[in-house]
Amino acid sequence: MQICSSMEISAPPEDVFKIISDLDAWPHHLPHFRWIRVMQNHPDHQIVRMACFRSCIPIDWVVRYESMPGKMEIRFTHLKSINRDLQVTWRVEPSKTPGHSIVTTIHDTTPLVRRWGKTVVEHLIRPFFIDYVAKRALQSFARHFELNPPTIP
C-alpha cells in the first residue's frame, strides 16, 4: 500500500532539491523538527536519527538516508520503531507552471501492513505519523520558498 502526498512549490526543481536534500538544515526549515543527527556516514548513504514534534508529543526515529541528485529523489528507510522497514521517497519534478516544482512523498507501507495489519496502519500510523509529519514538512518547504523566492539571473 502506498500513501502519496504532493505539493506545488514556487521554485525550480534544482533549487527545491538542494534544500530538501540538505538534512542538516531541516530543523531550520521545518518548525516541527527538533533535530537531526548523523550517526554513521557511508559512501552511498547515512544512518540518521531524526526527531520532531507531533503536536506537543516528541517522536524520533532512525533511518537510512540516500540522496540521488540525478533522479531528484531522496530516500529514507526506517530502521527502528513502529515504522521499521517503512520506505519513503521524496521526488522533485518540474511543474507545468514554469519555474515551479511538484514535490511528492511516497510512503510504501507494505511492510507495516504485513506487521501491524491494514486497520492499524490506516487508523493509527497513517494519521498520527505519516500524514501529520510528511504533510507538515511539504507545507513548511513550500512556505520557505514563498518567503525566500529564488533569484532569477
VMD Tcl script that builds the backbone (N, CA, C; Angstrom):
set m [mol new atoms 459]
animate dup $m
set s [atomselect $m all]
$s set {name element resname resid chain x y z} {
  {N N MET 1 A 0.851 -1.171 0.000}
  {CA C MET 1 A 0.000 0.000 0.000}
  {C C MET 1 A 0.898 1.236 0.000}
  {N N GLN 2 A 0.613 2.176 -0.889}
  {CA C GLN 2 A 1.374 3.416 -0.958}
  {C C GLN 2 A 0.505 4.589 -0.534}
  {N N ILE 3 A 1.133 5.507 0.184}
  {CA C ILE 3 A 0.476 6.748 0.594}
  {C C ILE 3 A 1.285 7.876 -0.032}
  {N N CYS 4 A 0.631 8.684 -0.866}
  {CA C CYS 4 A 1.319 9.753 -1.584}
  {C C CYS 4 A 0.739 11.106 -1.200}
  {N N SER 5 A 1.618 12.079 -1.087}
  {CA C SER 5 A 1.215 13.468 -0.885}
  {C C SER 5 A 2.057 14.309 -1.829}
  {N N SER 6 A 1.430 15.300 -2.464}
  {CA C SER 6 A 2.156 16.174 -3.386}
  {C C SER 6 A 1.821 17.626 -3.101}
  {N N MET 7 A 2.760 18.480 -3.459}
  {CA C MET 7 A 2.539 19.910 -3.309}
  {C C MET 7 A 3.346 20.643 -4.373}
  {N N GLU 8 A 2.740 21.676 -4.931}
  {CA C GLU 8 A 3.469 22.532 -5.872}
  {C C GLU 8 A 4.239 23.568 -5.068}
  {N N ILE 9 A 5.490 23.770 -5.466}
  {CA C ILE 9 A 6.350 24.738 -4.790}
  {C C ILE 9 A 6.848 25.731 -5.826}
  {N N SER 10 A 6.813 26.993 -5.457}
  {CA C SER 10 A 7.148 28.060 -6.407}
  {C C SER 10 A 8.655 28.300 -6.483}
  {N N ALA 11 A 9.347 27.272 -6.971}
  {CA C ALA 11 A 10.790 27.361 -7.198}
  {C C ALA 11 A 11.172 26.250 -8.174}
  {N N PRO 12 A 12.257 26.439 -8.918}
  {CA C PRO 12 A 12.702 25.412 -9.867}
  {C C PRO 12 A 13.134 24.130 -9.149}
  {N N PRO 13 A 13.003 22.992 -9.820}
  {CA C PRO 13 A 13.348 21.715 -9.199}
  {C C PRO 13 A 14.753 21.660 -8.585}
  {N N GLU 14 A 15.739 22.232 -9.265}
  {CA C GLU 14 A 17.113 22.183 -8.751}
  {C C GLU 14 A 17.221 22.908 -7.413}
  {N N ASP 15 A 16.548 24.060 -7.278}
  {CA C ASP 15 A 16.567 24.810 -6.017}
  {C C ASP 15 A 15.851 24.039 -4.915}
  {N N VAL 16 A 14.730 23.452 -5.257}
  {CA C VAL 16 A 13.958 22.694 -4.269}
  {C C VAL 16 A 14.751 21.482 -3.808}
  {N N PHE 17 A 15.343 20.751 -4.750}
  {CA C PHE 17 A 16.102 19.569 -4.369}
  {C C PHE 17 A 17.276 19.939 -3.469}
  {N N LYS 18 A 17.937 21.021 -3.761}
  {CA C LYS 18 A 19.082 21.453 -2.944}
  {C C LYS 18 A 18.654 21.646 -1.485}
  {N N ILE 19 A 17.493 22.232 -1.271}
  {CA C ILE 19 A 17.012 22.492 0.094}
  {C C ILE 19 A 16.527 21.206 0.759}
  {N N ILE 20 A 15.694 20.421 0.073}
  {CA C ILE 20 A 15.134 19.241 0.753}
  {C C ILE 20 A 16.171 18.144 0.973}
  {N N SER 21 A 17.224 18.115 0.178}
  {CA C SER 21 A 18.237 17.073 0.367}
  {C C SER 21 A 19.272 17.449 1.433}
  {N N ASP 22 A 19.209 18.663 1.947}
  {CA C ASP 22 A 20.127 19.113 2.998}
  {C C ASP 22 A 19.504 18.816 4.364}
  {N N LEU 23 A 19.660 17.586 4.824}
  {CA C LEU 23 A 19.023 17.174 6.081}
  {C C LEU 23 A 19.458 18.015 7.262}
  {N N ASP 24 A 20.714 18.450 7.279}
  {CA C ASP 24 A 21.182 19.254 8.406}
  {C C ASP 24 A 20.350 20.518 8.591}
  {N N ALA 25 A 19.776 21.028 7.509}
  {CA C ALA 25 A 19.002 22.276 7.579}
  {C C ALA 25 A 17.514 22.041 7.856}
  {N N TRP 26 A 17.063 20.796 7.892}
  {CA C TRP 26 A 15.631 20.548 8.109}
  {C C TRP 26 A 15.094 21.230 9.365}
  {N N PRO 27 A 15.760 21.162 10.515}
  {CA C PRO 27 A 15.199 21.841 11.690}
  {C C PRO 27 A 15.059 23.361 11.497}
  {N N HIS 28 A 15.878 23.935 10.643}
  {CA C HIS 28 A 15.760 25.368 10.336}
  {C C HIS 28 A 14.529 25.653 9.473}
  {N N HIS 29 A 14.255 24.786 8.513}
  {CA C HIS 29 A 13.140 24.991 7.578}
  {C C HIS 29 A 11.813 24.412 8.058}
  {N N LEU 30 A 11.885 23.422 8.924}
  {CA C LEU 30 A 10.681 22.700 9.351}
  {C C LEU 30 A 10.471 22.930 10.845}
  {N N PRO 31 A 9.539 23.805 11.214}
  {CA C PRO 31 A 9.387 24.163 12.623}
  {C C PRO 31 A 9.044 22.995 13.551}
  {N N HIS 32 A 8.432 21.945 13.018}
  {CA C HIS 32 A 8.086 20.818 13.880}
  {C C HIS 32 A 9.264 19.869 14.118}
  {N N PHE 33 A 10.369 20.060 13.374}
  {CA C PHE 33 A 11.541 19.214 13.586}
  {C C PHE 33 A 12.390 19.766 14.719}
  {N N ARG 34 A 12.824 18.867 15.615}
  {CA C ARG 34 A 13.649 19.261 16.748}
  {C C ARG 34 A 15.126 19.204 16.399}
  {N N TRP 35 A 15.566 18.091 15.804}
  {CA C TRP 35 A 16.971 17.924 15.442}
  {C C TRP 35 A 17.134 16.734 14.502}
  {N N ILE 36 A 18.327 16.717 13.890}
  {CA C ILE 36 A 18.733 15.602 13.027}
  {C C ILE 36 A 20.191 15.317 13.375}
  {N N ARG 37 A 20.491 14.048 13.623}
  {CA C ARG 37 A 21.857 13.666 13.994}
  {C C ARG 37 A 22.335 12.544 13.083}
  {N N VAL 38 A 23.464 12.783 12.440}
  {CA C VAL 38 A 24.073 11.744 11.605}
  {C C VAL 38 A 24.796 10.793 12.550}
  {N N MET 39 A 24.412 9.531 12.487}
  {CA C MET 39 A 25.012 8.508 13.344}
  {C C MET 39 A 26.162 7.791 12.640}
  {N N GLN 40 A 26.012 7.607 11.310}
  {CA C GLN 40 A 27.046 6.938 10.516}
  {C C GLN 40 A 27.061 7.544 9.121}
  {N N ASN 41 A 28.267 7.697 8.591}
  {CA C ASN 41 A 28.444 8.126 7.201}
  {C C ASN 41 A 29.010 6.966 6.397}
  {N N HIS 42 A 28.406 6.697 5.260}
  {CA C HIS 42 A 28.877 5.680 4.328}
  {C C HIS 42 A 28.997 6.349 2.959}
  {N N PRO 43 A 29.730 5.755 2.032}
  {CA C PRO 43 A 29.894 6.391 0.715}
  {C C PRO 43 A 28.571 6.669 -0.006}
  {N N ASP 44 A 27.590 5.783 0.138}
  {CA C ASP 44 A 26.348 5.949 -0.619}
  {C C ASP 44 A 25.123 6.263 0.240}
  {N N HIS 45 A 25.294 6.378 1.561}
  {CA C HIS 45 A 24.160 6.682 2.430}
  {C C HIS 45 A 24.639 7.122 3.809}
  {N N GLN 46 A 23.689 7.559 4.609}
  {CA C GLN 46 A 23.943 7.890 6.001}
  {C C GLN 46 A 22.907 7.180 6.867}
  {N N ILE 47 A 23.264 6.904 8.108}
  {CA C ILE 47 A 22.303 6.467 9.111}
  {C C ILE 47 A 22.056 7.701 9.980}
  {N N VAL 48 A 20.791 8.084 10.066}
  {CA C VAL 48 A 20.433 9.368 10.678}
  {C C VAL 48 A 19.327 9.152 11.698}
  {N N ARG 49 A 19.441 9.847 12.806}
  {CA C ARG 49 A 18.348 9.873 13.789}
  {C C ARG 49 A 17.661 11.221 13.646}
  {N N MET 50 A 16.346 11.186 13.484}
  {CA C MET 50 A 15.557 12.384 13.252}
  {C C MET 50 A 14.545 12.523 14.384}
  {N N ALA 51 A 14.226 13.766 14.750}
  {CA C ALA 51 A 13.256 13.991 15.826}
  {C C ALA 51 A 12.398 15.196 15.504}
  {N N CYS 52 A 11.108 15.066 15.805}
  {CA C CYS 52 A 10.195 16.182 15.609}
  {C C CYS 52 A 9.105 16.131 16.672}
  {N N PHE 53 A 8.250 17.108 16.633}
  {CA C PHE 53 A 7.076 17.114 17.488}
  {C C PHE 53 A 5.874 16.727 16.654}
  {N N ARG 54 A 5.055 15.875 17.186}
  {CA C ARG 54 A 3.749 15.554 16.609}
  {C C ARG 54 A 2.767 16.208 17.568}
  {N N SER 55 A 2.280 17.407 17.202}
  {CA C SER 55 A 1.596 18.297 18.144}
  {C C SER 55 A 2.608 18.574 19.245}
  {N N CYS 56 A 2.312 18.257 20.481}
  {CA C CYS 56 A 3.276 18.504 21.566}
  {C C CYS 56 A 4.010 17.234 21.976}
  {N N ILE 57 A 3.832 16.151 21.241}
  {CA C ILE 57 A 4.441 14.871 21.584}
  {C C ILE 57 A 5.761 14.713 20.828}
  {N N PRO 58 A 6.877 14.543 21.545}
  {CA C PRO 58 A 8.149 14.330 20.843}
  {C C PRO 58 A 8.229 12.911 20.298}
  {N N ILE 59 A 8.618 12.804 19.037}
  {CA C ILE 59 A 8.836 11.492 18.420}
  {C C ILE 59 A 10.201 11.501 17.737}
  {N N ASP 60 A 10.803 10.335 17.615}
  {CA C ASP 60 A 12.065 10.246 16.878}
  {C C ASP 60 A 12.163 8.875 16.233}
  {N N TRP 61 A 13.061 8.771 15.260}
  {CA C TRP 61 A 13.214 7.535 14.502}
  {C C TRP 61 A 14.596 7.518 13.873}
  {N N VAL 62 A 15.034 6.347 13.476}
  {CA C VAL 62 A 16.336 6.167 12.828}
  {C C VAL 62 A 16.084 5.691 11.409}
  {N N VAL 63 A 16.795 6.306 10.460}
  {CA C VAL 63 A 16.607 5.973 9.048}
  {C C VAL 63 A 17.946 5.799 8.341}
  {N N ARG 64 A 17.877 5.075 7.254}
  {CA C ARG 64 A 18.951 5.065 6.264}
  {C C ARG 64 A 18.542 6.134 5.260}
  {N N TYR 65 A 19.428 7.105 5.016}
  {CA C TYR 65 A 19.132 8.230 4.126}
  {C C TYR 65 A 20.024 8.154 2.900}
  {N N GLU 66 A 19.395 8.267 1.722}
  {CA C GLU 66 A 20.127 8.291 0.459}
  {C C GLU 66 A 19.677 9.492 -0.357}
  {N N SER 67 A 20.623 10.202 -0.926}
  {CA C SER 67 A 20.315 11.316 -1.816}
  {C C SER 67 A 20.714 10.914 -3.227}
  {N N MET 68 A 19.783 11.090 -4.175}
  {CA C MET 68 A 20.025 10.738 -5.558}
  {C C MET 68 A 19.773 11.957 -6.446}
  {N N PRO 69 A 20.752 12.865 -6.524}
  {CA C PRO 69 A 20.554 14.096 -7.297}
  {C C PRO 69 A 20.194 13.855 -8.753}
  {N N GLY 70 A 20.740 12.815 -9.373}
  {CA C GLY 70 A 20.437 12.531 -10.774}
  {C C GLY 70 A 18.965 12.205 -11.005}
  {N N LYS 71 A 18.322 11.629 -10.007}
  {CA C LYS 71 A 16.898 11.303 -10.091}
  {C C LYS 71 A 16.030 12.363 -9.412}
  {N N MET 72 A 16.682 13.314 -8.748}
  {CA C MET 72 A 15.973 14.332 -7.957}
  {C C MET 72 A 15.104 13.646 -6.899}
  {N N GLU 73 A 15.705 12.673 -6.202}
  {CA C GLU 73 A 15.000 11.940 -5.158}
  {C C GLU 73 A 15.872 11.830 -3.916}
  {N N ILE 74 A 15.200 11.803 -2.777}
  {CA C ILE 74 A 15.838 11.375 -1.548}
  {C C ILE 74 A 15.008 10.210 -1.020}
  {N N ARG 75 A 15.698 9.276 -0.355}
  {CA C ARG 75 A 15.002 8.084 0.133}
  {C C ARG 75 A 15.371 7.825 1.584}
  {N N PHE 76 A 14.373 7.407 2.311}
  {CA C PHE 76 A 14.547 7.038 3.703}
  {C C PHE 76 A 14.021 5.620 3.895}
  {N N THR 77 A 14.767 4.812 4.610}
  {CA C THR 77 A 14.289 3.513 5.054}
  {C C THR 77 A 14.321 3.550 6.575}
  {N N HIS 78 A 13.153 3.419 7.192}
  {CA C HIS 78 A 13.076 3.446 8.648}
  {C C HIS 78 A 13.667 2.152 9.187}
  {N N LEU 79 A 14.579 2.290 10.147}
  {CA C LEU 79 A 15.308 1.129 10.660}
  {C C LEU 79 A 14.827 0.671 12.029}
  {N N LYS 80 A 14.182 1.549 12.778}
  {CA C LYS 80 A 13.744 1.205 14.136}
  {C C LYS 80 A 12.369 1.803 14.385}
  {N N SER 81 A 11.772 1.439 15.474}
  {CA C SER 81 A 10.498 1.957 15.982}
  {C C SER 81 A 9.301 1.341 15.253}
  {N N ILE 82 A 8.150 1.887 15.504}
  {CA C ILE 82 A 6.894 1.352 14.968}
  {C C ILE 82 A 6.892 1.331 13.434}
  {N N ASN 83 A 7.625 2.253 12.820}
  {CA C ASN 83 A 7.652 2.353 11.352}
  {C C ASN 83 A 8.826 1.609 10.720}
  {N N ARG 84 A 9.452 0.697 11.448}
  {CA C ARG 84 A 10.584 -0.054 10.907}
  {C C ARG 84 A 10.219 -0.659 9.546}
  {N N ASP 85 A 11.118 -0.529 8.600}
  {CA C ASP 85 A 11.003 -1.019 7.217}
  {C C ASP 85 A 10.142 -0.133 6.311}
  {N N LEU 86 A 9.563 0.912 6.845}
  {CA C LEU 86 A 8.818 1.857 6.001}
  {C C LEU 86 A 9.784 2.492 5.006}
  {N N GLN 87 A 9.411 2.498 3.732}
  {CA C GLN 87 A 10.208 3.109 2.665}
  {C C GLN 87 A 9.554 4.438 2.278}
  {N N VAL 88 A 10.349 5.499 2.305}
  {CA C VAL 88 A 9.821 6.822 1.970}
  {C C VAL 88 A 10.690 7.436 0.877}
  {N N THR 89 A 10.048 7.880 -0.186}
  {CA C THR 89 A 10.748 8.564 -1.277}
  {C C THR 89 A 10.187 9.974 -1.407}
  {N N TRP 90 A 11.087 10.943 -1.481}
  {CA C TRP 90 A 10.721 12.322 -1.816}
  {C C TRP 90 A 11.195 12.547 -3.246}
  {N N ARG 91 A 10.302 12.955 -4.117}
  {CA C ARG 91 A 10.622 13.146 -5.529}
  {C C ARG 91 A 10.316 14.593 -5.922}
  {N N VAL 92 A 11.248 15.221 -6.622}
  {CA C VAL 92 A 11.069 16.590 -7.118}
  {C C VAL 92 A 11.002 16.537 -8.635}
  {N N GLU 93 A 9.931 17.117 -9.196}
  {CA C GLU 93 A 9.739 17.130 -10.640}
  {C C GLU 93 A 9.319 18.519 -11.088}
  {N N PRO 94 A 9.573 18.843 -12.341}
  {CA C PRO 94 A 9.096 20.137 -12.848}
  {C C PRO 94 A 7.571 20.179 -12.859}
  {N N SER 95 A 7.035 21.335 -12.555}
  {CA C SER 95 A 5.594 21.556 -12.634}
  {C C SER 95 A 5.244 22.005 -14.054}
  {N N LYS 96 A 3.962 21.995 -14.360}
  {CA C LYS 96 A 3.517 22.562 -15.639}
  {C C LYS 96 A 3.691 24.083 -15.632}
  {N N THR 97 A 3.742 24.668 -14.442}
  {CA C THR 97 A 3.973 26.101 -14.304}
  {C C THR 97 A 5.477 26.346 -14.375}
  {N N PRO 98 A 5.944 27.135 -15.340}
  {CA C PRO 98 A 7.391 27.365 -15.464}
  {C C PRO 98 A 7.993 27.911 -14.159}
  {N N GLY 99 A 9.162 27.363 -13.804}
  {CA C GLY 99 A 9.857 27.809 -12.605}
  {C C GLY 99 A 9.301 27.241 -11.316}
  {N N HIS 100 A 8.333 26.328 -11.412}
  {CA C HIS 100 A 7.754 25.693 -10.229}
  {C C HIS 100 A 8.092 24.207 -10.226}
  {N N SER 101 A 7.903 23.591 -9.069}
  {CA C SER 101 A 8.178 22.165 -8.897}
  {C C SER 101 A 6.995 21.480 -8.240}
  {N N ILE 102 A 6.911 20.189 -8.464}
  {CA C ILE 102 A 5.991 19.339 -7.721}
  {C C ILE 102 A 6.861 18.442 -6.844}
  {N N VAL 103 A 6.614 18.474 -5.545}
  {CA C VAL 103 A 7.312 17.590 -4.616}
  {C C VAL 103 A 6.302 16.553 -4.145}
  {N N THR 104 A 6.673 15.303 -4.280}
  {CA C THR 104 A 5.806 14.197 -3.901}
  {C C THR 104 A 6.520 13.333 -2.877}
  {N N THR 105 A 5.803 12.992 -1.819}
  {CA C THR 105 A 6.311 11.994 -0.873}
  {C C THR 105 A 5.528 10.712 -1.097}
  {N N ILE 106 A 6.255 9.607 -1.148}
  {CA C ILE 106 A 5.642 8.297 -1.367}
  {C C ILE 106 A 6.067 7.396 -0.209}
  {N N HIS 107 A 5.095 6.952 0.552}
  {CA C HIS 107 A 5.343 6.054 1.678}
  {C C HIS 107 A 4.858 4.659 1.291}
  {N N ASP 108 A 5.789 3.732 1.176}
  {CA C ASP 108 A 5.411 2.348 0.895}
  {C C ASP 108 A 5.208 1.648 2.235}
  {N N THR 109 A 3.951 1.466 2.601}
  {CA C THR 109 A 3.608 0.903 3.906}
  {C C THR 109 A 3.417 -0.615 3.875}
  {N N THR 110 A 3.765 -1.252 2.778}
  {CA C THR 110 A 3.568 -2.701 2.654}
  {C C THR 110 A 4.150 -3.470 3.845}
  {N N PRO 111 A 5.416 -3.179 4.275}
  {CA C PRO 111 A 5.946 -3.923 5.431}
  {C C PRO 111 A 5.151 -3.660 6.716}
  {N N LEU 112 A 4.616 -2.464 6.855}
  {CA C LEU 112 A 3.845 -2.141 8.055}
  {C C LEU 112 A 2.503 -2.853 8.056}
  {N N VAL 113 A 1.874 -2.936 6.877}
  {CA C VAL 113 A 0.602 -3.646 6.779}
  {C C VAL 113 A 0.813 -5.121 7.128}
  {N N ARG 114 A 1.904 -5.700 6.645}
  {CA C ARG 114 A 2.187 -7.100 6.975}
  {C C ARG 114 A 2.386 -7.285 8.483}
  {N N ARG 115 A 3.085 -6.339 9.110}
  {CA C ARG 115 A 3.405 -6.468 10.528}
  {C C ARG 115 A 2.224 -6.127 11.429}
  {N N TRP 116 A 1.545 -5.011 11.150}
  {CA C TRP 116 A 0.532 -4.484 12.061}
  {C C TRP 116 A -0.901 -4.699 11.582}
  {N N GLY 117 A -1.080 -4.908 10.286}
  {CA C GLY 117 A -2.424 -5.030 9.732}
  {C C GLY 117 A -2.875 -3.705 9.135}
  {N N LYS 118 A -3.735 -3.809 8.145}
  {CA C LYS 118 A -4.200 -2.631 7.408}
  {C C LYS 118 A -4.954 -1.654 8.309}
  {N N THR 119 A -5.744 -2.155 9.243}
  {CA C THR 119 A -6.532 -1.278 10.122}
  {C C THR 119 A -5.622 -0.411 10.983}
  {N N VAL 120 A -4.572 -0.996 11.564}
  {CA C VAL 120 A -3.642 -0.228 12.404}
  {C C VAL 120 A -2.915 0.814 11.569}
  {N N VAL 121 A -2.480 0.430 10.371}
  {CA C VAL 121 A -1.774 1.378 9.503}
  {C C VAL 121 A -2.700 2.527 9.113}
  {N N GLU 122 A -3.915 2.218 8.692}
  {CA C GLU 122 A -4.826 3.266 8.218}
  {C C GLU 122 A -5.353 4.170 9.327}
  {N N HIS 123 A -5.529 3.621 10.524}
  {CA C HIS 123 A -6.178 4.402 11.587}
  {C C HIS 123 A -5.242 4.905 12.675}
  {N N LEU 124 A -4.014 4.427 12.712}
  {CA C LEU 124 A -3.068 4.899 13.719}
  {C C LEU 124 A -1.803 5.449 13.070}
  {N N ILE 125 A -1.086 4.603 12.355}
  {CA C ILE 125 A 0.213 5.007 11.816}
  {C C ILE 125 A 0.067 6.096 10.762}
  {N N ARG 126 A -0.865 5.926 9.842}
  {CA C ARG 126 A -1.027 6.937 8.778}
  {C C ARG 126 A -1.404 8.307 9.334}
  {N N PRO 127 A -2.477 8.445 10.100}
  {CA C PRO 127 A -2.825 9.797 10.551}
  {C C PRO 127 A -1.852 10.371 11.580}
  {N N PHE 128 A -1.363 9.524 12.487}
  {CA C PHE 128 A -0.537 10.039 13.568}
  {C C PHE 128 A 0.873 10.366 13.113}
  {N N PHE 129 A 1.479 9.514 12.294}
  {CA C PHE 129 A 2.864 9.717 11.876}
  {C C PHE 129 A 2.983 10.231 10.448}
  {N N ILE 130 A 2.480 9.461 9.501}
  {CA C ILE 130 A 2.756 9.744 8.092}
  {C C ILE 130 A 2.101 11.041 7.633}
  {N N ASP 131 A 0.787 11.139 7.740}
  {CA C ASP 131 A 0.104 12.331 7.241}
  {C C ASP 131 A 0.561 13.590 7.967}
  {N N TYR 132 A 0.629 13.529 9.267}
  {CA C TYR 132 A 0.974 14.724 10.028}
  {C C TYR 132 A 2.390 15.201 9.714}
  {N N VAL 133 A 3.365 14.319 9.839}
  {CA C VAL 133 A 4.766 14.726 9.680}
  {C C VAL 133 A 5.078 15.079 8.225}
  {N N ALA 134 A 4.686 14.234 7.280}
  {CA C ALA 134 A 5.037 14.470 5.873}
  {C C ALA 134 A 4.317 15.685 5.296}
  {N N LYS 135 A 3.030 15.811 5.559}
  {CA C LYS 135 A 2.296 16.955 5.008}
  {C C LYS 135 A 2.785 18.261 5.613}
  {N N ARG 136 A 3.101 18.227 6.883}
  {CA C ARG 136 A 3.621 19.443 7.517}
  {C C ARG 136 A 4.988 19.810 6.936}
  {N N ALA 137 A 5.808 18.810 6.634}
  {CA C ALA 137 A 7.106 19.076 6.014}
  {C C ALA 137 A 6.926 19.708 4.634}
  {N N LEU 138 A 6.038 19.145 3.818}
  {CA C LEU 138 A 5.779 19.723 2.490}
  {C C LEU 138 A 5.306 21.173 2.609}
  {N N GLN 139 A 4.382 21.423 3.510}
  {CA C GLN 139 A 3.864 22.784 3.698}
  {C C GLN 139 A 4.965 23.739 4.147}
  {N N SER 140 A 5.836 23.270 5.022}
  {CA C SER 140 A 6.924 24.125 5.512}
  {C C SER 140 A 7.938 24.432 4.423}
  {N N PHE 141 A 8.267 23.440 3.587}
  {CA C PHE 141 A 9.183 23.716 2.474}
  {C C PHE 141 A 8.546 24.698 1.485}
  {N N ALA 142 A 7.262 24.532 1.205}
  {CA C ALA 142 A 6.579 25.475 0.311}
  {C C ALA 142 A 6.620 26.886 0.899}
  {N N ARG 143 A 6.379 26.984 2.188}
  {CA C ARG 143 A 6.417 28.291 2.869}
  {C C ARG 143 A 7.812 28.900 2.804}
  {N N HIS 144 A 8.841 28.070 2.941}
  {CA C HIS 144 A 10.224 28.562 2.837}
  {C C HIS 144 A 10.441 29.275 1.504}
  {N N PHE 145 A 9.968 28.670 0.416}
  {CA C PHE 145 A 10.185 29.280 -0.899}
  {C C PHE 145 A 9.279 30.486 -1.129}
  {N N GLU 146 A 8.128 30.544 -0.472}
  {CA C GLU 146 A 7.306 31.760 -0.537}
  {C C GLU 146 A 8.037 32.925 0.114}
  {N N LEU 147 A 8.679 32.654 1.244}
  {CA C LEU 147 A 9.377 33.711 1.974}
  {C C LEU 147 A 10.767 33.996 1.408}
  {N N ASN 148 A 11.342 33.042 0.700}
  {CA C ASN 148 A 12.684 33.172 0.136}
  {C C ASN 148 A 12.669 32.773 -1.326}
  {N N PRO 149 A 12.027 33.564 -2.171}
  {CA C PRO 149 A 11.936 33.163 -3.586}
  {C C PRO 149 A 13.316 33.088 -4.217}
  {N N PRO 150 A 13.499 32.140 -5.131}
  {CA C PRO 150 A 14.793 32.040 -5.805}
  {C C PRO 150 A 15.047 33.271 -6.654}
  {N N THR 151 A 16.315 33.643 -6.741}
  {CA C THR 151 A 16.675 34.793 -7.570}
  {C C THR 151 A 16.806 34.333 -9.019}
  {N N ILE 152 A 16.295 35.113 -9.912}
  {CA C ILE 152 A 16.365 34.803 -11.333}
  {C C ILE 152 A 17.531 35.575 -11.916}
  {N N PRO 153 A 18.490 34.847 -12.519}
  {CA C PRO 153 A 19.693 35.527 -13.057}
  {C C PRO 153 A 19.379 36.426 -14.228}
}
mol reanalyze $m
mol bondsrecalc $m
mol representation Tube
mol addrep $m
